[in-house]
């Protein structure tokens, strides 16, 4: 008799751009179901990545409550979308004791930021994780171990919250154990790094500046030609990381007449979509319809900890400064619609 071997599906080889073509007589196996699931999951995440972006959608406020001993950092319930397009839901308040974290990582912190008293800068990072759950017996070969006769029947979408040493100390990213999250699977990475701004996001910010420079008016000179408008859009590539060293784009007004506005905005949109955005994605290591970004995390806040000589946070909650300015925000479409209908902000020169 020949040896029986369990079939192992290599999920890395599944093409997310394919879906199963069901036909009468087709024998369905594990690979067909995984193909179908991968296609739908990646289609949804690609939609998030390309048409919406990433960031905090709702909640996830980071706070350090006063009157709590020992001092702790809390993350409120909420929803976020990672750079990879995965949705991360935190259903309840999560917390971590900062003194415990400092004690557990004392040796590494001394190496990178010095002996206390000192200041430690960390960031709070939320990551998407998956958990294998609902273990059930499965059929298979005889003479198996009890472990081989059982398998997870469900995959739960979960999360992980990390405190990561900020890279402003000039050291490699340092990983700390996640706090307060369910068990994680092999999808979890042992690395821990503060989530940096993507090049695409930097380019979108520059594009926003460009659009604000456009003024539609019946009066004033000189007006801007279409060629100059297109050149200003391409100049975004010189203003974001990875571009040539050059003078940043001008902040002068781009004046157009009302009858030209539609064609001018169409020209700007065309150059952005067909030339600028693909290059920004390339610099981020992504492509328009390729696989998801390996970055399954999103940054929530940066904490600056005043560490006393005893290795604990000095002064309790007063010894922790929270900075959420680096947190990416993702506004919903209905809010943007209301903003559009209201005419947007009124900017007075």
C-alpha positions in Angstrom: 0.0 0.0 0.0 1.2 3.5 -0.7 1.7 6.1 1.9 -1.2 8.5 2.6 -0.4 12.1 2.8 -2.5 15.1 3.9 -3.1 17.7 1.2 -1.7 21.1 2.1 -2.9 24.1 0.2 -0.3 26.9 -0.3 -2.5 30.0 0.2 0.4 32.2 -1.0 0.0 30.7 -4.5 -3.7 31.6 -4.8 -4.3 34.3 -7.4 -6.7 36.9 -5.9 -7.8 38.0 -9.4 -9.4 34.6 -10.1 -12.8 33.3 -8.9 -14.2 29.8 -9.2 -16.2 29.1 -12.4 -18.9 26.8 -11.0 -20.2 24.3 -13.5 -22.2 21.0 -13.3 -19.9 18.1 -12.4 -17.1 20.3 -11.0 -15.5 18.5 -8.1 -15.1 21.0 -5.2 -12.2 20.8 -2.8 -10.5 22.9 -0.2 -8.6 24.8 -2.9 -11.8 25.9 -4.7 -13.3 27.3 -1.5 -10.1 29.1 -0.5 -9.9 30.5 -4.0 -13.4 31.9 -3.7 -12.8 33.4 -0.3 -9.4 34.9 -1.2 -10.9 36.5 -4.3 -13.7 38.2 -2.3 -11.5 39.2 0.6 -8.8 40.8 -1.6 -11.5 42.5 -3.7 -12.9 44.2 -0.6 -9.5 45.2 0.7 -8.3 46.4 -2.7 -11.5 48.6 -2.8 -10.6 50.1 0.6 -6.9 50.7 -0.3 -7.5 52.3 -3.7 -10.8 54.1 -3.3 -10.8 55.1 0.4 -7.3 54.9 2.0 -6.5 54.0 5.5 -6.8 55.4 9.1 -9.1 55.6 12.0 -12.8 55.5 11.0 -14.4 55.8 14.4 -13.4 55.8 18.0 -10.0 54.3 19.2 -9.3 57.4 21.4 -6.0 57.0 23.3 -6.0 58.2 26.8 -4.1 58.0 30.1 -6.7 58.3 32.9 -5.8 60.3 36.1 -6.3 58.7 39.5 -5.4 55.2 38.2 -2.4 53.5 39.9 -0.2 52.1 38.4 -0.5 54.4 35.4 -2.1 52.9 32.3 -2.8 53.7 28.7 -6.3 53.0 27.3 -7.6 52.5 23.8 -11.4 53.1 23.4 -13.5 50.8 21.2 -13.6 51.6 17.5 -12.9 50.8 13.9 -9.9 51.4 11.6 -8.8 50.5 8.1 -5.1 49.4 7.8 -2.8 50.4 4.9 -3.4 46.9 3.5 -7.2 47.6 3.4 -8.2 45.3 6.2 -10.9 46.5 8.6 -9.9 46.2 12.3 -12.7 46.3 14.9 -11.9 46.8 18.6 -15.1 45.9 20.5 -14.1 47.0 24.0 -11.7 49.2 26.0 -8.2 47.9 26.0 -5.5 48.9 28.5 -1.8 48.4 29.3 0.1 49.1 32.5 3.0 51.3 31.4 5.2 50.5 34.4 4.9 46.8 33.6 5.9 47.5 30.0 8.9 49.6 31.1 10.0 46.8 33.5 9.6 44.0 30.9 11.7 45.9 28.4 14.2 47.6 30.7 17.3 46.1 29.2 16.5 47.1 25.6 15.4 50.6 26.7 18.6 51.1 28.6 20.5 50.2 25.5 18.7 52.6 23.2 17.6 55.5 25.3 19.9 55.4 28.3 19.7 54.7 32.0 16.7 56.3 33.9 15.8 59.0 34.6 15.2 59.5 30.9 12.4 60.1 28.4 11.0 57.3 26.3 8.9 57.9 23.1 6.6 55.0 22.1 3.8 54.8 19.6 0.5 52.9 20.0 -0.1 50.7 17.0 -3.2 48.8 16.1 -2.8 45.7 13.8 -5.1 43.3 12.0 -4.8 39.7 13.1 -6.6 36.4 12.4 -7.3 33.7 14.9 -8.1 30.0 14.2 -11.1 29.0 16.4 -13.8 26.4 16.8 -11.7 23.2 16.8 -13.6 20.2 15.5 -12.7 16.6 14.6 -11.8 16.0 10.9 -11.7 12.8 8.9 -8.3 11.6 7.7 -5.7 8.8 7.7 -5.6 6.1 10.4 -3.0 6.1 13.1 -3.1 9.8 13.5 -2.4 11.7 16.7 -5.2 13.4 18.5 -3.8 16.7 17.5 -3.8 15.7 13.8 -7.4 14.6 14.0 -8.6 18.1 15.0 -8.7 21.4 13.0 -10.1 24.9 13.3 -13.4 25.3 11.6 -13.5 29.1 11.7 -11.2 32.0 11.3 -12.0 35.0 13.6 -10.9 38.5 12.5 -9.1 39.9 15.5 -6.6 42.6 16.4 -3.4 43.3 18.3 -2.4 46.5 20.0 1.3 47.2 20.5 3.6 49.7 22.2 6.5 50.2 19.9 9.7 52.1 20.6 9.7 55.2 18.4 12.4 55.3 15.8 13.4 58.9 16.6 16.0 57.5 19.0 18.0 56.3 16.0 17.6 52.6 16.8 16.1 49.7 14.9 12.4 49.1 15.6 11.9 47.3 18.9 9.1 44.8 19.4 7.1 44.6 22.6 4.5 41.9 23.5 1.0 42.9 22.4 -1.4 43.8 25.2 -5.0 42.9 25.8 -5.7 41.1 22.5 -7.0 37.6 21.7 -4.5 34.9 20.7 -2.8 35.5 17.4 -1.9 33.2 14.6 1.1 32.8 12.3 0.0 35.9 10.5 1.3 37.9 13.4 4.7 39.5 12.9 7.3 39.7 15.6 8.4 43.0 14.4 7.1 46.2 15.9 7.5 49.5 14.2 5.7 52.9 14.4 3.6 53.1 11.2 5.1 55.8 9.0 3.1 58.0 6.6 2.8 56.4 3.2 4.3 58.2 0.2 0.8 58.1 -1.4 -0.6 60.0 1.6 2.2 62.6 1.3 1.3 62.9 -2.4 -2.4 63.3 -1.7 -1.6 66.1 0.8 0.4 67.9 -1.9 -2.5 67.3 -4.4 -4.8 69.0 -1.8 -2.5 72.0 -1.7 -2.5 72.2 -5.5 -6.3 72.1 -5.7 -6.6 74.9 -3.1 -4.3 77.0 -5.3 -6.8 76.9 -8.2 -9.0 79.9 -8.3 -12.0 80.2 -10.7 -12.7 83.9 -11.4 -13.9 86.3 -14.2 -11.3 88.8 -13.2 -7.5 88.8 -12.7 -4.5 88.0 -14.7 -2.5 86.1 -15.8 -4.6 83.0 -16.4 -3.0 79.5 -16.2 -2.6 77.4 -19.3 -3.5 73.7 -19.3 0.1 72.8 -19.9 1.1 74.7 -16.8 -1.6 73.1 -14.8 -0.4 69.6 -15.8 3.2 70.5 -15.0 2.1 71.7 -11.5 0.5 68.3 -11.0 3.6 66.4 -12.1 5.7 68.6 -9.8 4.1 66.7 -6.9 6.5 63.9 -7.6 9.4 66.2 -6.7 7.8 67.2 -3.4 7.3 63.7 -1.8 9.8 61.1 -0.6 11.7 59.3 -3.4 11.5 62.2 -5.8 14.4 64.2 -7.2 15.9 67.0 -5.1 14.4 70.1 -6.5 12.6 73.3 -5.5 9.2 72.6 -4.0 6.2 73.4 -6.2 5.1 77.0 -6.2 2.3 78.2 -3.8 1.1 80.9 -6.2 -2.5 81.0 -7.3 -3.5 79.1 -10.5 -6.1 81.4 -12.1 -8.7 80.0 -14.5 -11.8 81.3 -16.1 -15.2 79.7 -15.3 -15.6 78.4 -18.9 -12.2 76.7 -18.6 -12.7 75.2 -15.1 -14.1 71.8 -16.1 -11.3 71.1 -18.7 -8.6 72.3 -16.3 -9.8 70.1 -13.4 -10.1 67.2 -15.8 -6.5 67.7 -17.0 -5.3 67.8 -13.4 -7.3 64.7 -12.5 -6.0 62.8 -15.6 -2.3 63.5 -14.9 -2.8 62.6 -11.2 -4.6 59.3 -12.0 -2.5 58.1 -14.9 1.0 59.4 -14.0 1.4 60.6 -10.4 -0.6 58.1 -8.4 1.0 55.0 -10.1 4.5 56.4 -9.3 3.5 57.1 -5.7 2.3 53.5 -5.3 5.5 52.2 -6.8 7.5 54.1 -4.3 5.4 52.5 -1.6 6.1 49.1 -3.0 2.6 48.6 -4.3 0.8 48.4 -7.6 -2.7 49.3 -8.8 -4.1 45.8 -8.7 -1.3 43.8 -7.1 -1.3 42.0 -3.8 -2.1 43.8 -0.5 0.4 45.9 1.3 2.3 43.9 3.9 1.6 46.6 6.4 -1.4 45.4 8.4 -1.2 48.1 11.1 -2.2 51.7 11.6 -0.8 54.1 14.1 -3.1 55.6 16.8 -0.9 57.9 18.9 2.6 58.7 20.2 3.3 58.6 23.9 6.2 60.5 25.5 7.0 58.9 28.9 8.9 60.6 31.6 10.7 57.7 33.3 12.0 58.1 36.8 15.2 56.7 38.3 13.3 53.7 39.6 12.2 52.7 36.0 8.6 53.8 36.4 6.6 56.6 34.9 7.3 59.7 36.9 4.3 61.5 38.3 1.6 59.0 37.2 -0.6 60.2 34.4 1.1 63.6 34.4 4.3 61.9 33.3 2.7 60.8 30.0 2.2 63.2 27.0 -0.1 62.0 24.2 0.3 63.2 20.6 -2.3 62.1 18.0 -1.2 64.4 15.2 0.4 61.5 13.3 -2.8 59.4 13.5 -4.3 59.0 9.9 -8.0 59.7 9.8 -10.5 58.3 7.3 -13.7 60.3 6.9 -16.9 58.6 5.8 -18.5 59.5 2.5 -21.7 61.0 4.0 -19.6 63.5 6.0 -17.7 64.5 2.9 -21.0 64.9 1.1 -22.3 67.3 3.8 -19.0 69.2 3.6 -19.3 69.5 -0.1 -22.9 70.7 0.1 -22.0 73.3 2.7 -19.3 74.8 0.4 -16.4 73.6 2.5 -14.3 75.8 4.8 -14.2 79.5 4.1 -10.5 80.6 3.7 -9.8 84.3 4.1 -6.4 85.4 2.7 
